[in-house]
Every structure is written in structure tokens, then in C-alpha cells.
């Protein structure tokens, strides 16, 4: 892969070494081929320490892009189903039996997890009695239900809060509305302000703001408004994600020239405003995988990269079924809390992923940089082709931007 930066510097990415170098001319390249070793059978998940629990499938918002809206195939959708204390007891027993390394981390997920706040309290207090200081908690929430009493309790138990906030009012309320169709921004902002004023150190260290970007066209406006807000200007978003691809309605191939134009507009603004928190997060997240990649020569046979069996996390849904993570569609479960992990299913999934790697990735020059994961198991050949093409386009664009950022001294 060869690309040129704004300074007319020519760079070459070599998939054999994973090295990016400056070159005088485009080198001759032979056909790419990566040989993958057959994956060994998995009989244990030795690194588990994080257990994400789906508290409920109910939600008090109806975000326009929600992947649990019923518009996505094979995904759970909003309904009244929620955990019970009895099921939570069985989950804690499962965690005791399967926690492998380090302190236990328990995450609360939804739907909207705070709709089951009493059960969250039950779990936290019971888990603290079991593991004492050897357990910590995270909670994913839209932030609407964070009243003062709940905030006091969450602070007292040092629960890490992951709160969704899609920019400032106009952008956020366009997509994140209540069941009745009203914007949710003012409620969330008020709750964030209360946390910052009442518990400033907790706000700084235990509150993370997560942004879903409906369109990259919105990002510059969001970045400018975020930086001018007295509350948000001291809190960079911890994560900026794009929309989950929805293959039910069809996923288009990215228009490379259009995306390149938008990215360079953002880059120009960031070059002039390097203190902008939103753009700093955005560019860091889009380039860090390339920046911190492992550089080494390929061997004759290479180990296939997948989260199994080295995953630290698993997801437990309201029925007690287990998935590799909360993003995995409902068609792919790997056990349940009563019978444990189903290694027949796990090994079947790993072998299916290995087949995809061998057929689709062996002759791909970005295979060592690609983040395709087990979600690919739910894609048809045609859908996977679109996903792969979008990966190639994004990889080239963001690798080029990494070099631009280095040249400008915006990252070391």
C-alpha cells in the first residue's frame, strides 16, 4: 500500500513486516499471501475477569440509530424483559466459578440499566460481600435517570459511569429522544452538572462520555460546540463510535473521495486547534491501532487473530445466555450461566472464523491491520465483501492521517 501526504512525502506500508516507511518511488509489489495455522481447539477461557450483565431489554429512549430497535436482524430488541434476583444470584455463582485472573469487574448494560436500579444495588452489595475490595463495577446508561439519590449511591460505591452523549443539544436531540419523542439532552446535561458540582473528583475519574456519530459531517460542528461549553470543555469524550452497520437494509461501500475530503477538513481544523478535545479523541481512536501495531516479519504459518480464547470479557443476557461480548448478535451464544461455556459451539465459531480468514484474508494486504471479528460470522459473502472493502478504504485513509499527524507534530 502506497500513499502520499500533503507534504508530497511518499509512504509505503509493507504487510510482511507491518512497517510504514518513507520511499522515493512506489516499490514493485508481488501478490500478497498470508498463511494461517489451523486454530487449536479451545477448552478454557483463561483470562476472564469482566462480566457484562444485561439488566433489562427495556429502554426509556428510542434513539433513531439503535441496533436494538428491531431494525437489525438477529439482534435483541426493546421489550419488558428484565433480570430477577434469583437470576442475579445464579450469575454471581457463575462469575465465582469462571473468574480467572485479577479483580472481578462487573458491568451493567441494557436496554437502560438504571430501569433496574434496585437490582443493581442488590448485585453490587452482594458482590462486595463476596469479593470485598477485589471487585469493581461499570454502568452503561443514557444518563436520563441519574437522580441525586442514585448519584450519591453510585459515588459511594465508586461505580464507573459510561454515559451516552452525542454532542451538544441540537445534534444529541436529533437522534436521542424519549419514548414520547422529546429530546433528552437537557435532562442528561443537568445530571452531569450535578455530578461535577457535587463530586468533582468522581466526575473527573469515574465518568466517561460516549458519543455515537450519526454522520461524520456533524463532527466539526460538534467539536466546536463541545469545546465552547463550560461543562464539556473539561471532559473529552472517552469514545466516539460510528453507527453499527445494518445489513438488513443494505450497507453501502464508502465513497472514498467524499470521506477523504471530510477527514481533511477535520484535519485542517484540528491542525489549527490542537487543543480540541473531540477531534483529539477522534483522531487518536482512528489512528492508534496503526500507531501501536506490532512490527515483525511474518512466519510461514501465522496464528489467526480472534478474541477467543484470550478474551477477558463475556456478556450475559437477561435469559442467562452467554455471548463473547455485548455486540455479538443473538444467533451466536456460547453457553449459559447454569451449564457453563459450550466449547463445542466455541470451537465451531473459531473454525468458521478461520475459514473466513483463509478464504478472504490470506491475499489481503491489510489483513494484519483489520479489525474484522466474530461479527463477520453473521454476514453473507456479499455483505462481507462490502465490509472488507470499507475496511480497506478506512485503513488507507486513517493510516495516511496518522502520517499527517506525525508530520505536523500532533502526535509523537
N, C-alpha and C positions, 0 to 999 in steps of 0.2 A: 504494500500500500504506500503510495507517494502522495504528498500534499504540500502546498506552498502557503506560507503565512503572508501577512500584509507587508512584511519587510522583504518579500521575494526570497526568503530562505526556504530551501527545498529540504523536506524531511522524508525519511524512509522508515516505515515500520516493517521489521523482519519477524514473521510469525515463528521462525525456527528458534530464535533466541529471545523473543519478546522485547527486543531492543529498538529504541527510536533513535535514529542518528541523522545528522546533517550530511547531505550528499551534494556533489556538484552537478550530477546528472542522474536521471532516472535509471536505476540499475535494471539489468535484464533479470527477469524472474521466471523460474520454472514453475511447473504445476505444483500447487500446494497439496501435501498429503500428510495427514497425521494418523498414526496407527494407534488404536486404543486397545488396551489389555482388557480381557474379559473380566467383569467385576466378580469379586469373591462373594460367596453367599454371606449374608448378614445374619448373625444370631444374637446380637446385642446392640444396644444403643448406649455406648459407654460414657457419653458426655452430657447427659440430660441434667439440667438444673433449673430450666424455665418452663413453667406450665401456664399456658394462656387459657382461661376459662370463659366460655360463652355464657354469660349470666342470663340473657334473655334474647329472643329474636324480635321483641317489640321495640319500637323507637318512637320518640316524640317529635322527630323531624322527618321530613320527606325530601331529602336532597335530590336534586334533579339527576345527578350522575351516579347515585348509589348503586353499587353492584349487588346489593341485597334487596333491590326494589321489585324483583320478579322479572326484570327485563333481561337478565343474564341466564343462560342455560346452565343447568346443573348446580346452581348456587341457591343456598338457602334464601328465604325472603321474609319480610316482616310478618310476624304473627304473634299471638299472645303467649306462646310457649316460653316457659322460664324454668330455671332450676328450682329444686326444693332443698330443704335442709338435709333430708335423707340422701339425696344425690350428692350434695356437697360433702357429706361425711365419707361417702364412697370415693369421691375424688381425692380427698385428703389421704385416705388409705392407699389409693393408687400412687399418689405422689411419694408417700413414705416408702413404698415398695420399689419405686423406679427412679427416684432421685439418685444420681450417681456421683456428681462432683460439686464441690463448693457449696456456698449458701444456697438455699432454696429461693427462687424468685417466682412469685405467683402474680399473674396478670389477669385483670378483669376486663372483659370485652363484651360487645353487644352485636346487634341492636344498640340500645343505650343502656350501658351497665348501671347507671345510677337509678334507673327504674327499680332495681332490686337492691337498694342501698342497705336494707335490713339484713339481707343475706350476705352482702359484702362484709358488714360488721361481724356477722356470725363467723364467716370464714377467717377473717383477719384475727379475731380474738382466739379462735380455736388453733389456728396455725401458730400464733405467737406462744400459746401454751405448749405446743408440741416442740417447736424449734427454737423458742426464745429469741435470742438476737441473731440466730442463724437463718433468718428469713426476711425477705423484703417484698414489697408489693408495688405494682404499677396498675394504673386505671386509665383506660381509654374512654373518653367522654366528649360529647358535643358541648359540654360546659353550661348548658341551659339550667340544669337542676342543681347547680352548686350554690345552695343557700348557705347562710352564715353558720348554722349548726353543723352542716355536713363538712364545710371547710374546716371548722375547728377540729372535728373528729379526724379528718384526713391528715391535717397537720400534726395532730397529736401522735398519730401512728406513722408519720413520715412516708405516706403513700406518694409515689411518683405519679404526677398527673400529666397525661398526654391529651391535650385539648385541641380540637379541630377549629381552626380559624382561617378562612380563605381570603386573607387580605383585609382591607378596611370595609366600611359599611356597604358601599354600593356593590362591590364585587362579591362580598360574602352573601348578602341578602338576595342576590340574583339567583343563587344556587341552593342555599341552605335555609329552607323555610320550615315552619311548623306544619303539623298536620292540617291546620286551618289556613295555611297559605301565607302566614305572616313571616317577615324576616326575623332572624334570631340574633343578629349581631349585637344589638343594644343590651340584651339580657346577658350575653356572654361577656361583653366588654365590662359591664358593671360588676360581674363576679370576679373578673381578672383584677379590676381596680381594687376591689375589696381585699383580695388576697395580697396584692402588693402593698397596700397601706397597712394592713393588719399584721402581715407576716412577710416582711421584705426578704429575709434570707431564704425562706421557703420558696417564695416566688422566683428568686434567682436560681436556686439549686434544684428544685423539685418540680417545677412547672415547665413543660415543653409544649410549644405551639406547633401544630402540624398543619400544613397547608396542602390542599389539593388544587392543582392548577387546571382549571377547565380548558383554558386556551393559553398558549404561550404569548399570544397577542396581548393578554391582560397584564403580563408580568411587569412591564416598565411602570405602568400606572400604579400597580400595587406597591412596587418597590419605593416609588416616590412618596406615596401617601403614608406607607408604613413608617418611613424614616422621619416624617414630619409629625407623627403622632407622639404625644408626650409619654404615653404608657408603652407603646410598642417599640419606640425608638431605642429602648434599652434592652429589648428582648428579641434576638434573632430567631426566626423560625428554625426549629430543630430539624425539620424535614419538609421538603417540597416535592410532592409526588405528582405524576401525571394521572390521567384517567385510566382505569382498568380497561383494556381492550374488550369490546363487546362483539364477539364473532356471531352472535345471534342476528344482529342487523348488518353484519359485514364490517370488516376493518380495512380502511384504505391504506395503500402504500404512501408513505410520507413524500410530500413534494420537497425534494432536497434543496432546490434553489430557493424556494419560499422560506423554508426553515433556516437555511443559511443566512438569508437576508435579515430575518428577525433576530437570530442569535448575534449577528454582528452589530445590529443596532443596540442590543443589550450590552454587548462587549464595549462599544464605544462609550455608552453612558457610564458603565462601571469603571472604565479606564479614567474617566474624569471625576468619578465619585467612588473611590475605592473603599470608603467607609460605609457604603450602603449595605445594610445587614441582609436584606432579602437577596440581593444579587450575589453577595458573598456566599451565602448558603447555596444558592442555585448553582453557581459555577463550581463550587467545591464538590458538591454531590455529583455533578455531571462529569467531573474530571478525576476525582480521587481514585477510582478503580484503575485508571490508567497510570496515574501518578505513583501509586503504591503497588503496581503489579510486580510479580516475581520475574526476575530476568535470569534465564538459564536455558541451555540447549535442550532440545527435545531428545528423548531417548528413543530406542527402537519401538518400545511399547509404552504408552502413556496411560496413567491412571485416569479414568473418567471422573470429572468433577461433578459431584452432586451433593446435596445436603445430607443424604443418608450414606453411611451411618454416623456421621460426625456432627449431626445437628445437636445443638444444645437445648432446643425448644420443641415442644409439641403443643397442639391445640386440642382442647376437649370441648365438644359442643354440648348443647342442652340435653341431648339424649344420652350422653356418656360415651359417644363415639369419638375416636381419636384420629386426628389428621397430622400431617407433618407440620403444617402451620395454618394460621387463620385464613390465608389466601387460597388454600387448596380447595377446589370445588368439591361438592358433597359426594360426587361419584367415587372419590378416592379416599377411603378411610383405611386405617392401618391397625385397627383393633378397637377395644373398648375398655372402660375402666374396671369391668368385672373379670374379664378373661385375659387382659393384658394385650401386648402387642402381637399382631398376627404376622409372623415372619414369612409365611407363605405369600401373603399379599405384598409385604415389603420387598421381598426378593423379586416378585413378579414385576413390580413397578420399576425397580432398579434395572432389571433386564430389558424392559421396554424402553427405558431411557437410554440404555447402552445401545440398543438397536437404532434409535434415532441419531445418537451421536455418530455411530459408524456409517450410517447411510447419508446423513445430512451434513455432518460437521467435518468429516475427515478431509474434504477438499475445500474447506472454507478458511480463508486467510485470517479471519477474526475469531476463530474458534477459541483461542486462548484468552480472549477478552470478553467473550459473550456471556451474558447473564441468564441465558435460557435455562429454565429449571423444570422441575417435575410438572409444572402447569402445562408444559408442552404435550403431556400425555392426553390432554382433552382436545387437542387440535387435529383437524383433518390435514392431509398432505397439502391441500391448497391454502389452508389457514396458516400452517406452519411456514409455508413459502413466503407469505406476506410478513409474518413475524420475523423471519430471518432477514428479509430484505430491509425491514425497518431497523433491525439491529445493525446491519452493515452501514446504513446511512447515518444513523446516530453515532456509531463508533467513529466513523471518519470525521464527522463534524466536531465531536467533542474532543477527539484526540488532537485535531487541529487547534481547537480553542485552548487546550492545555499548553501547547507550544506558544500560542499568542500570549497567554497569561504569564508564562515564564519569561518570554522576551521582554514584556512590559514591567517585570519585577513585581507582579501582583501575587505571585506565589514563588517560593524558592525551590 
